[in-house]
Amino acid sequence: MVSHILERWEIDHTPLDVLLVDEETGLVIGRPFMTVVVDKFSRMVMGYLLHLAAPNTESVLRVIERAIRPKTDLLQRFPKVKNEWRAHGMPARIVPDNAAEFHADDLAEGFDDLGIEILYPPSRAPEKKGTVERFFSTQNLGLIHNLPGTTFSNIQQRGDYDSEKHACFTLVQLEAAVVKWIVDGYHQTPHRGLNKKTPAQAWLDDEKQHLIRLPVDLDALECILARRCAVKVHHYGIEVGTIGYHSSELAQLRMRLKPDEKVSVRFRDEAGHVWVHDRFMNVFLQVPVKDKRMIGKSRELWKAAQKALREAGGVAADRKLTQ
């Protein structure tokens, strides 16, 4: 039982019942997944993430960061959205399931740094995440099954509808549709579990009497909630997932390292930069990508597009972006 906002968040993933196409080639690149965080008390969506790769630690870290942050900057990307999205702040606890991505060291260390409790369900007795599960069902009926390229939930519903033939939505277009539906639709609809209040109303009413806690440094949040690895620094920089990174600061750091010493690196799906730990100064250096075409690009979307090209007989695109 919860009595205030931010006491308990539920998080889960689902494959969405719609096929997407690559924005450059027009080729179908598959069904996306959606990871979502819902505030148990208000039913507000705290954060979401649309992704093509199967749910993993990266998707969890990214959606938690988005859930914590104020949404003003996010909504600037979606000018058709009319309403506020007030949901933000640090939760007391998060309820996942026992999937492997929720037990990763990267996630546990990031949550520990932020003081967030992870409430794992008992083994063999998974706790029902009814709030987030009902959200997915509502979203299917209210949005996803009305989009071109929908696969519906089963063969009986789909009938003779040719999902691949009608597929035309890119990931960017789907995200715009999802955000508008969440903020202007779902959040503004009276909810039976809230005594007919809307999630937006329930949040606002409790926000007036609840202190919302945020990290001291919001800019450091994406570095805290990031994937972590250790790599060797070469004369040309470092490589993270076949993508190269380098800077003058990294070159200076290399000169101070022991032979074959590795550095701690944190990285996200956005391929434009990584963070490298300078143990001498105890700071993280932001190191930019060498191939400037990768700035703003998603690692997973890039991989999916290259795979689709190869399968269609296009140019091989598995070269390393390091030189």
C-alpha positions, 0 to 999 in steps of 0.5 A, spaced: 500 500 500 502 506 498 500 513 500 504 518 496 507 519 489 514 517 489 514 511 494 513 506 489 515 505 481 513 499 477 517 498 471 517 493 465 518 491 458 513 489 452 514 488 445 509 493 441 504 490 436 507 494 430 512 494 425 517 499 424 521 501 418 528 504 417 527 512 416 533 512 410 532 505 407 524 504 408 526 497 410 522 493 415 526 493 421 522 489 426 517 490 432 520 495 437 520 494 445 517 499 450 520 500 457 516 504 462 516 506 469 509 508 472 508 511 479 504 506 483 500 512 487 498 516 481 498 512 475 503 517 472 508 515 467 514 517 470 518 515 464 518 511 457 523 508 452 522 505 445 528 501 443 529 495 438 534 491 442 531 486 447 530 489 454 537 489 457 541 493 462 541 499 458 534 500 457 533 500 464 538 505 466 536 510 460 528 509 462 530 510 470 534 517 468 528 519 464 523 518 469 527 522 475 528 528 470 523 533 469 520 533 462 520 540 460 526 539 455 523 532 453 517 535 451 520 541 447 521 535 442 514 534 441 511 541 440 504 537 438 503 535 446 499 540 449 499 538 457 504 539 462 508 532 464 509 534 471 512 527 473 519 527 476 523 526 482 527 520 486 523 514 488 524 511 494 523 504 491 523 500 484 519 494 483 522 490 477 521 482 476 527 477 476 529 478 469 537 478 468 537 486 466 534 488 473 540 484 477 546 487 473 552 490 477 551 496 472 544 497 475 545 495 482 551 500 483 548 506 479 541 505 484 546 504 490 549 511 488 543 514 488 540 511 494 534 508 491 532 501 493 530 495 488 525 491 491 525 484 488 520 479 488 521 473 491 524 467 487 518 463 484 513 468 486 514 474 482 510 480 485 504 482 480 506 489 477 498 490 475 499 498 474 504 497 469 501 491 466 494 495 465 498 501 462 500 496 456 493 493 455 490 500 455 496 503 450 494 497 446 487 499 445 488 506 445 494 507 440 498 501 438 492 497 435 490 503 431 497 505 427 499 502 420 503 496 421 500 494 427 500 486 428 495 486 433 495 481 439 494 475 436 492 472 429 485 472 430 485 479 431 490 481 425 485 477 420 488 478 413 491 485 415 498 485 412 502 488 417 508 488 413 505 492 407 502 497 411 508 498 415 510 506 415 512 508 422 519 510 423 522 509 431 521 517 431 514 517 428 512 512 433 515 516 439 512 522 437 505 518 437 506 515 444 508 521 447 502 525 445 498 519 447 501 519 454 501 526 456 494 528 452 491 522 453 492 517 458 494 522 463 488 526 462 483 520 462 479 519 469 482 512 472 477 508 476 483 506 481 484 514 482 476 515 484 475 518 477 481 522 478 486 523 472 493 521 473 495 528 472 490 530 477 492 525 482 500 527 481 498 535 482 494 534 488 499 530 492 505 534 489 503 540 493 504 536 500 510 532 498 517 534 497 520 532 491 527 530 491 532 530 485 540 529 485 544 534 487 547 534 480 542 532 474 548 533 469 551 527 472 545 523 472 547 520 465 554 518 467 551 515 474 546 511 470 550 508 465 553 501 462 560 500 465 566 497 462 574 497 462 578 498 456 585 499 454 587 506 451 591 506 444 594 511 441 588 512 437 584 512 443 579 507 445 573 503 442 567 501 445 562 496 441 566 497 435 566 505 435 572 509 436 573 515 441 579 520 442 580 527 445 587 530 447 585 529 455 585 522 453 591 522 450 594 525 456 591 520 460 594 515 456 601 517 458 600 517 465 597 510 465 601 503 466 603 499 460 597 495 459 593 498 464 585 499 463 581 505 464 574 505 467 569 507 461 561 509 462 557 509 456 550 510 453 546 508 447 547 515 444 554 514 441 556 521 441 560 520 447 563 516 453 566 518 459 573 515 461 575 515 469 581 519 470 584 516 476 589 521 478 584 526 478 578 522 480 574 525 475 570 522 469 572 525 462 567 526 457 570 523 450 567 525 443 566 520 438 571 520 432 566 519 427 562 525 427 556 522 423 555 518 430 553 524 434 546 523 436 545 516 433 543 510 437 547 504 437 542 499 437 538 503 431 545 503 427 546 496 428 539 494 426 539 498 420 546 495 418 543 488 419 537 490 415 541 493 409 546 486 409 540 482 409 537 486 403 544 485 400 546 492 401 553 494 402 556 491 408 556 495 414 560 492 420 567 495 419 569 498 425 569 506 426 575 507 429 580 510 424 
